[in-house]
Amino acid sequence: MTYLDSLTSQETGLKIMPYRRLPTTDKARMRALEAALQKADFKNGKVAISNKTIEELQSVKSKFENMLTHYEMNIQIQADKNHVYKAAMEKARMYVDHFIQVLYLTSERGEINGGIKYYGLEEFNGKVPPLNTEEEILFWGNKVIEGEQQRIRNGGSAIYNPSIALVRVKLEEFKDAAIFQQNLKRNTQRTYNSMQELRKTTNDFISQLWNEIEEGLDTEIPKHKRQIAQDYGIVYIFRRKEKKTLTAKELQCDLLFDFA
């Protein structure tokens, strides 16, 4: 039996069967585990959980708490470092953009030998190519670096303000930030996948735990059973149509219930 006795509304005489709701959030899972463990530590009186289950409960709670802490820490680190990545991205974008603009102006004045053929920019007709994504910034950053180096090797004068050396520095800083951010994302994704699996197994354990609690309660009075079970962390739900059949007095007895 996976649920407590039904109750009968005094007003309508209809059978009402509230149902259990397993946790749907990590905080709710922790509350369920902590409530059961707190009741299990009660020294005076009978506990509706076996010693074997209490040991398993302690292990499940510790494992879930540790993994949750690790997962939340990874999320926080990724969020904290994201502004460093964004700043490096914007700086690299700006330097590549400015170098290309200066290149166009220098070419327009006839001060650059070979024009823009070294940079692969012919098709853009004097416009800066899109620099909106990480891939675009890295692609065109590398293109202008390679093009400037080749043009200088062929006897051309270096462009300044910004110099290609400074463009290279900003691009390398961005590459480093991008690699670091990707590593953080992978770490977060790994812990997310682990958390998803752990959430399932933890809910399975909580379901079995609640079965044992309900079966281990001494009283046979439905209302008393529910109230004691809720002290162990079990959450019960009345359906909305069932709520309408309850009298005010009956609702008062079940104020701890949620309503779906």
C-alpha positions in Angstrom: 0.0 0.0 0.0 1.5 3.3 -1.1 -0.9 5.7 0.4 -2.8 6.4 3.6 -6.5 5.8 4.1 -9.0 8.0 2.3 -11.2 10.4 4.3 -14.9 11.0 3.9 -16.3 14.5 3.7 -18.9 15.0 6.4 -20.8 17.4 4.1 -21.0 15.3 1.0 -20.2 11.8 2.1 -17.8 11.4 -0.8 -14.5 9.5 -0.5 -11.5 11.9 -0.8 -8.1 10.4 -1.5 -5.3 13.0 -1.2 -2.1 11.8 -2.9 1.6 12.1 -2.2 3.7 14.5 -4.2 7.4 13.7 -4.6 9.8 16.6 -4.5 10.3 18.4 -7.8 13.2 20.7 -6.7 16.5 20.1 -5.0 15.5 22.2 -2.0 12.3 20.1 -1.6 14.4 16.9 -1.8 16.7 18.2 0.9 13.7 19.1 3.1 12.2 15.6 2.7 15.5 13.9 3.6 16.2 16.3 6.5 12.7 16.0 8.0 12.9 12.2 7.9 16.3 12.1 9.4 15.3 14.6 12.1 12.4 12.3 13.1 14.7 9.3 13.0 17.0 11.0 15.5 14.1 11.3 18.0 15.2 9.4 21.1 11.9 8.9 22.9 9.2 6.9 21.3 8.9 4.6 18.3 10.3 5.6 15.0 8.5 4.5 11.8 11.9 3.8 10.0 14.1 0.8 10.4 17.7 1.2 11.4 18.8 -0.1 8.0 16.7 2.6 6.2 18.1 5.2 8.6 21.6 4.3 7.6 20.7 4.4 3.9 18.9 7.7 4.5 22.0 9.3 6.0 24.1 8.0 3.0 21.6 9.3 0.4 21.3 12.7 2.1 25.1 13.1 2.4 25.6 12.1 -1.3 22.9 14.4 -2.5 24.0 17.3 -0.4 27.6 17.0 -1.5 26.7 16.7 -5.2 24.3 19.6 -5.0 27.0 21.8 -3.4 29.5 20.8 -6.1 26.9 21.5 -8.8 25.9 24.9 -7.4 29.6 25.8 -7.0 30.3 25.0 -10.6 27.4 27.2 -11.7 28.6 30.0 -9.6 32.1 29.8 -10.8 30.9 29.8 -14.4 28.7 32.8 -13.8 31.5 34.7 -12.0 34.0 34.1 -14.8 31.6 34.9 -17.6 32.1 38.6 -17.2 35.9 38.1 -17.8 35.1 36.1 -21.0 32.6 38.8 -22.2 35.1 41.6 -21.5 37.9 39.8 -23.3 35.5 39.1 -26.2 34.5 42.7 -26.5 38.1 43.9 -26.3 39.2 41.5 -29.1 36.3 42.5 -31.2 37.1 46.2 -30.9 40.8 45.8 -31.8 40.0 43.6 -34.8 37.3 46.1 -35.9 39.6 49.1 -35.5 42.5 47.5 -37.3 40.3 46.7 -40.3 38.9 50.3 -40.3 42.4 51.7 -40.2 43.5 49.3 -43.0 40.6 50.5 -45.2 41.5 54.2 -44.6 45.2 53.6 -45.2 44.4 51.7 -48.5 42.0 54.5 -49.5 44.8 57.0 -49.1 47.1 54.8 -51.2 49.5 54.4 -48.4 49.5 50.6 -48.3 51.2 48.5 -51.0 49.2 45.5 -52.1 45.9 46.9 -50.8 43.7 44.5 -48.9 44.3 41.4 -50.9 46.4 39.9 -48.1 43.4 40.0 -45.7 40.6 38.3 -47.6 38.4 41.4 -47.3 37.8 42.1 -51.0 34.2 41.0 -51.0 33.2 43.3 -48.2 33.7 46.5 -50.3 35.2 48.6 -47.5 32.9 47.3 -44.8 34.0 45.5 -41.6 32.9 41.8 -41.8 30.6 40.5 -39.1 32.3 40.3 -35.7 29.3 39.2 -33.6 30.3 35.7 -32.4 33.3 34.1 -30.9 34.0 32.2 -34.1 33.8 35.3 -36.3 36.1 37.3 -34.0 38.7 34.5 -33.9 38.5 33.9 -37.7 38.9 37.5 -38.8 41.4 38.2 -36.0 43.6 35.4 -37.3 43.1 36.5 -40.9 44.3 40.1 -40.4 47.2 38.9 -38.3 48.3 36.5 -41.1 47.6 39.1 -43.8 49.6 41.8 -42.0 52.5 39.6 -41.4 52.6 38.5 -45.1 52.3 42.1 -46.4 55.2 43.2 -44.2 57.3 40.3 -45.4 56.7 41.5 -48.9 58.0 44.9 -48.0 55.0 46.7 -46.7 55.0 49.2 -43.9 53.3 48.1 -40.6 49.9 49.6 -39.7 49.6 51.3 -36.3 46.9 52.5 -34.0 46.3 49.7 -33.3 49.4 47.7 -34.3 49.0 44.1 -35.3 51.1 43.1 -32.2 48.5 44.6 -30.0 45.7 43.0 -32.0 47.5 39.7 -31.5 47.7 40.2 -27.7 44.0 40.9 -27.4 43.1 38.0 -29.5 45.3 35.6 -27.5 43.7 36.9 -24.3 40.3 36.2 -25.8 41.3 32.7 -26.9 42.5 31.9 -23.3 39.3 33.2 -21.8 37.2 31.3 -24.3 39.1 28.0 -23.6 38.7 28.6 -19.9 35.0 29.3 -20.2 34.5 26.2 -22.3 36.2 24.1 -19.6 33.9 25.6 -17.0 30.8 24.8 -19.2 32.0 21.2 -19.6 32.4 20.9 -15.8 29.0 22.3 -15.2 27.4 20.0 -17.8 29.1 17.0 -16.2 27.8 17.8 -12.8 24.4 18.6 -14.3 24.2 15.2 -15.9 25.2 13.6 -12.6 22.6 15.6 -10.7 19.9 14.6 -13.2 20.6 10.9 -12.5 21.0 11.5 -8.7 17.6 13.4 -8.6 15.9 10.3 -10.1 17.6 7.8 -7.7 16.9 10.1 -4.7 13.3 10.4 -5.6 13.1 6.7 -5.9 14.6 6.4 -2.4 12.2 9.0 -1.0 9.2 7.1 -2.5 10.3 3.9 -0.8 11.1 5.8 2.4 7.6 7.3 2.5 6.1 3.8 1.9 7.9 2.5 4.9 6.9 5.5 7.0 3.2 5.2 6.2 3.3 1.4 6.9 5.2 1.9 10.2 2.8 4.4 11.8 1.0 3.2 14.8 -2.3 5.0 14.5 -5.1 3.8 12.2 -6.9 7.1 12.3 -6.5 8.7 8.8 -6.2 12.3 10.0 -3.6 11.4 12.7 -1.7 9.3 10.2 -1.4 12.1 7.8 -0.4 14.6 10.4 2.3 12.3 11.8 3.5 11.4 8.3 3.9 15.1 7.4 6.2 15.4 10.4 8.4 12.9 8.6 8.4 15.2 5.5 5.7 13.5 3.4 3.8 16.0 1.3 0.1 15.3 0.5 -2.0 16.9 -2.2 -5.8 17.4 -2.4 -7.1 17.8 -5.9 -9.0 21.0 -6.4 -12.3 19.3 -6.9 -11.8 17.4 -3.7 -10.9 20.7 -1.9 -14.4 22.0 -2.8 -16.1 19.1 -1.0 -14.3 19.6 2.3 -16.0 21.6 5.1 -14.2 24.5 6.7 -13.6 22.3 9.8 -12.1 19.6 7.6 -9.9 22.1 5.9 -8.7 23.4 9.3 -7.6 19.9 10.2 -5.5 19.6 7.0 -3.9 23.1 6.8 -0.6 21.5 6.1 -1.8 20.1 2.8 -1.1 21.5 -0.6 -3.8 21.7 -3.2 -3.2 20.7 -6.8 
